[in-house]
């Protein structure tokens, strides 16, 4: 089974959702002073959406830095976004942006730190992806 890589800001909302999944997971470092994460196996990225919903600044800089590493990018198999439905059309747009640029599926959108239904759906989609 492949792993989950995620980014969570100081608020910890995305980290709380990832913990509910009960899967191996690695956090992209919050601070540039921390050693960069290197990923050498297939993974799904879970990423929060930043900004006010217009798409500008939606992908956290730490995630951009992580994906700018070709080795990290080549193992990406899918993306799950977290966000706030108050963003309207911008809800979960970070996942759309990453999926489009990296040519992987956007598997699910999770409201803030997720519901039990989100946990079930994400685990089902992850299982299905790893079976392929």
C-alpha positions in Angstrom: 0.0 0.0 0.0 1.3 3.4 -0.9 1.3 6.3 1.5 -0.2 9.6 2.1 1.8 12.9 2.0 0.0 16.0 3.3 0.5 19.6 4.2 -1.1 21.1 7.2 -0.7 24.7 8.4 -0.4 25.7 12.1 -4.3 25.3 12.4 -3.9 21.6 12.0 -7.2 21.0 10.2 -5.7 18.9 7.5 -3.6 16.9 10.0 -6.7 16.1 12.0 -8.4 14.7 8.9 -5.3 12.7 7.9 -5.2 11.2 11.4 -8.8 9.9 11.0 -7.7 8.0 7.9 -5.5 5.6 9.9 -3.0 5.3 7.2 0.8 5.8 6.9 1.3 9.5 6.4 4.1 12.0 6.1 3.8 15.7 6.6 5.4 18.2 4.3 7.5 20.5 6.6 5.9 23.7 7.6 9.0 25.8 7.8 11.7 26.3 5.1 14.4 25.8 7.8 13.3 22.2 8.2 14.9 19.5 6.0 12.8 19.1 2.8 10.7 15.9 2.4 11.9 13.5 -0.2 9.3 11.0 -1.4 10.5 7.8 -3.2 7.4 5.7 -3.4 3.8 6.3 -4.8 1.6 8.6 -2.7 -1.5 10.6 -2.7 -1.2 14.3 -1.7 -3.7 15.9 0.7 -3.5 19.6 0.5 -5.4 22.6 2.0 -6.7 25.4 -0.2 -5.5 28.8 0.7 -6.8 32.2 -0.2 -10.2 33.6 -0.8 -11.4 31.4 -3.5 -10.1 33.1 -6.6 -7.3 30.6 -7.1 -4.4 33.1 -6.5 -2.2 31.6 -3.8 -4.5 28.6 -3.4 -1.6 26.1 -3.3 0.6 26.5 -0.2 4.1 27.6 -1.0 5.5 24.5 0.9 3.5 22.2 -1.4 4.8 24.1 -4.5 8.4 23.6 -3.2 7.8 19.9 -2.5 6.3 19.3 -6.0 9.0 21.4 -7.7 11.3 18.4 -6.9 11.0 16.1 -9.9 11.6 13.0 -7.7 8.7 13.9 -5.5 6.4 14.9 -8.4 7.0 11.6 -10.3 5.5 9.5 -7.5 2.3 11.5 -7.1 -0.7 9.4 -8.0 -3.6 11.6 -6.9 -4.6 14.6 -4.8 -7.3 15.3 -2.2 -8.0 18.9 -1.3 -9.4 20.4 1.9 -11.0 23.7 2.1 -14.1 25.7 3.0 -17.3 25.8 1.1 -17.5 29.5 1.9 -14.9 29.8 -1.0 -17.7 29.0 -3.4 -16.2 28.0 -6.8 -12.8 28.1 -5.2 -13.6 25.3 -2.7 -10.8 22.8 -2.9 -9.2 24.6 -6.0 -5.7 23.7 -4.8 -6.5 20.1 -5.7 -7.8 21.2 -9.2 -4.6 23.1 -9.8 -2.3 20.3 -8.7 -4.2 17.6 -10.6 -4.2 19.6 -13.8 -0.4 20.5 -13.6 0.7 17.0 -12.5 -1.8 15.0 -14.6 -3.3 13.0 -11.7 -6.9 12.6 -10.5 -8.4 15.0 -8.0 -10.0 12.3 -5.8 -12.1 14.2 -3.3 -12.8 17.5 -1.7 -13.0 17.7 2.1 -14.7 20.4 4.1 -12.2 21.8 6.7 -11.2 18.7 8.7 -13.8 16.2 7.2 -16.8 14.2 8.3 -17.0 10.5 8.9 -18.4 10.2 5.4 -15.3 12.0 4.0 -13.1 9.5 5.8 -15.0 6.5 4.4 -15.0 8.0 0.8 -11.3 8.9 0.9 -10.3 5.5 2.3 -12.4 3.7 -0.4 -10.9 5.8 -3.2 -7.4 5.3 -1.9 -8.0 1.5 -1.7 -9.3 1.6 -5.3 -6.3 3.6 -6.5 -3.8 1.2 -5.0 -5.6 -1.8 -6.5 -5.1 -0.4 -10.0 
